[in-house]
């Protein structure tokens, strides 16, 4: 997953470093392993209103955008042939 953008913050986190150094490595590894990449970065670019804590962490609206992008990626990359075979009533135990 390409992480969300980083906006101005007091945490010394750099949006430039994310864009120029980190995201290209994520894309390269995904390509080498033939894995899809969920691009939440693009979905949240130019939407600083979806962030709190000085532009680093998504607020509830930003979290919805992230969830939508992940869901869309599943819809594109996974073909569900028989949803009735999924038992959604079973809870997971951790």
N, C-alpha and C positions, 0 to 999 in steps of 0.2 A: 504494500500500500504506500502510495506517495503521501507523506504526512501533510496535514494542513499547513497553510502558510504561517509564517511568524511575522507579526506586526510589531511596531515599536513597543519596547518593553524595558523594564528596569532589571531584567535578569541576565543581561549580557548574552542573550540568544540572538543569533543573526539570521534574518530572512535571506540575506545574500548567500551565506554559507550553506543554508539549506538548499537553495535553488542551484547553486553552482557546484557544490561538492557532494551533498548527501543524496539528493534525488537522482542524479546521474548514476550513482553506484547502485541504488535500488533498482533502477531501470536495467542496468547492465546485468546484474545478478538474475533478475527475473527473465531477461532475454536468454541468458546462458542456460537457465534451468527450464526454459519454455513454460514459464508461469505467467498468468495474467496479472496485471497491476491495476488495483483500484485507485483511481486518481482523485482523491478528496482534495488535493491541493488546488487543482483547477476549479473545482466546484466552489471553493471558499475564497479564491482570489478575488480581490476587490470587494470583500464583504467583511470588513473589520467590525461591523456591528454584530457579528455572530461570535465575538470573542470577549472574554473577561480577563481579569488578572493581567492587565497591561498588554493584551493582544496575543497571548500564548495559548490559553485554554478555551475551548469552545463553550459557549453558553448553551442553554437548552435548544434554541433554534439551530445553532451550529451543529449540535449533536444529531439533530434530525436530518440535516443535510448530509452528514457523514453516514448515518444509517441508510438513507436513501441511496447513496452512491454504492455502498456495500451491497444492498439488496439488488440494485440494478446490475451489478457485476455478477451476482449469483444467477440472476435471470438470464443473462447473456451467456455465461460460461457453464451453466449446469442445466441439463435438460431433465426435467422431472417427467417421467413417463407414467408413473402410477402413484399419485399423491395419496390415494386411499390406503396404500401399503404403509404409510408413515403413521406411527402411533404417537400422536401429539399429546396424549394424556399421561404418558410416562414421564415422571420428573427425573431429572439428572441428579446424581449424588456426587458430591465432590469430597 
